[in-house]
Structure formats: structure tokens, C-alpha cells
């Protein structure tokens, strides 16, 4: 099965993630098929960028998202629909 999941990078206590497409049998830090975006969860520069066209293409091919990636995609859709204000979209600031 093909999964869309987060690949952790960064150093201790400074996580940084890539949103990647990979085979479910690969390790989380292993090789991936395609890079879809980035996620930086640090509070000051909470960065989330995902290429929507690539994401939709992989979903049409049958790839499954992990629960965390589903939540991030939902948050990204809420931010774009709500004008980018996380408080208005129901998120925490």
C-alpha cells in the first residue's frame, strides 16, 4: 500500500517534517516516491506547505493518508478558506 506520511528531519527537540509518498513497507526515515511538501511545527514559524495538485494526483492513484497528514491537510484547507486566521478556523494560536 502507498502511504502519504510525515518524514522526520531536524535535530533533537527541533523537529522538521517532509510530507512524502512512500510504500508502507519502508521505514519512516527511508526512501520515498515523491515529496509533497513541508511542515515545521515550531510555534514561532509554524510552516505548512503542501502541493495540492501532487496530493490530489496521489490520492486518485489510491494512496492513503495517515491521520496526522489528514489533520494537516484539513487545517490547510481551513486556513485558506478562512483567510489564514487560525483562531477563526478553530485552531489554537
Backbone torsions as a table, in degrees:
resi	resn	phi	psi	omega
1	UNK	NA	144.4	178.7
2	UNK	-96.9	130.1	-178.4
3	UNK	-117.3	148.5	169.7
4	UNK	-107.1	113.4	-175.4
5	UNK	-144.5	178.2	-179.3
6	UNK	-93.7	138.4	174.3
7	UNK	-112.3	119.2	-174.9
8	UNK	-80.8	133.3	173.6
9	UNK	-129.9	-177.2	178.2
10	UNK	95.3	-179.9	-178.1
11	UNK	-103.3	-175.5	-179.7
12	UNK	-59.1	129.7	-179.7
13	UNK	62.6	14.4	175.8
14	UNK	-135.3	66.3	-175.3
15	UNK	-72.0	150.7	176.8
16	UNK	-147.9	136.5	-173.6
17	UNK	-124.2	150.2	169.2
18	UNK	-111.6	138.4	174.2
19	UNK	-89.7	114.4	-172.6
20	UNK	-127.2	159.2	172.5
21	UNK	-105.5	127.0	-176.8
22	UNK	-147.7	162.7	173.8
23	UNK	-73.9	140.7	-176.3
24	UNK	-64.2	-19.6	-179.5
25	UNK	-81.0	-14.8	178.8
26	UNK	-75.1	153.8	174.7
27	UNK	-66.5	160.2	179.1
28	UNK	-64.9	-29.9	179.2
29	UNK	-98.0	9.4	-175.6
30	UNK	-84.9	-164.8	-177.7
31	UNK	-66.6	153.6	178.3
32	UNK	-132.8	160.2	-177.8
33	UNK	-84.1	-38.6	-176.1
34	UNK	-154.2	145.9	176.2
35	UNK	-99.3	121.2	-177.3
36	UNK	-100.1	-27.2	-178.0
37	UNK	176.5	-167.7	-179.1
38	UNK	-133.2	156.3	176.4
39	UNK	-144.3	120.8	177.9
40	UNK	-117.8	105.5	-173.0
41	UNK	-82.4	2.3	-179.0
42	UNK	-59.7	138.8	-173.2
43	UNK	-59.0	-37.7	-175.7
44	UNK	-73.1	-39.6	-178.7
45	UNK	-126.1	64.4	179.9
46	UNK	-66.4	98.0	-174.2
47	UNK	-107.3	130.6	175.1
48	UNK	-139.5	113.5	178.9
49	UNK	-132.0	122.3	178.6
50	UNK	-132.9	133.1	176.9
51	UNK	-78.0	107.7	-172.7
52	UNK	-64.6	-37.6	-178.5
53	UNK	-66.4	-39.9	176.8
54	UNK	-66.2	-42.0	179.3
55	UNK	-59.7	-48.7	-179.7
56	UNK	-62.8	-38.4	178.0
57	UNK	-61.5	-44.2	179.8
58	UNK	-70.3	-34.8	177.8
59	UNK	-66.3	-36.2	176.8
60	UNK	-66.4	-29.6	178.5
61	UNK	-79.5	-6.7	176.2
62	UNK	106.0	9.2	178.7
63	UNK	-69.3	146.3	179.5
64	UNK	-108.8	140.1	177.3
65	UNK	-92.4	144.9	172.7
66	UNK	-74.3	161.4	-179.3
67	UNK	-56.8	-38.4	179.7
68	UNK	-66.4	-40.9	178.9
69	UNK	-67.2	-38.0	176.5
70	UNK	-59.1	-43.6	179.6
71	UNK	-64.7	-40.1	179.5
72	UNK	-66.7	-41.0	178.9
73	UNK	-65.6	-40.5	177.7
74	UNK	-62.5	-42.5	178.8
75	UNK	-64.3	-39.7	179.0
76	UNK	-63.9	-41.4	177.9
77	UNK	-65.3	-40.1	178.6
78	UNK	-65.0	-39.9	-179.6
79	UNK	-67.1	-40.3	-179.5
80	UNK	-71.9	-34.7	179.6
81	UNK	-75.8	-32.4	-176.8
82	UNK	-93.8	8.0	178.3
83	UNK	82.9	11.9	175.8
84	UNK	91.3	-0.9	179.9
85	UNK	-87.2	110.7	-175.4
86	UNK	-68.4	-32.3	178.9
87	UNK	-66.3	-40.6	179.5
88	UNK	-68.4	-27.5	-178.1
89	UNK	-86.4	1.9	178.4
90	UNK	91.1	5.2	179.5
91	UNK	-88.1	173.8	177.2
92	UNK	-98.6	143.0	-179.8
93	UNK	-104.1	NA	NA
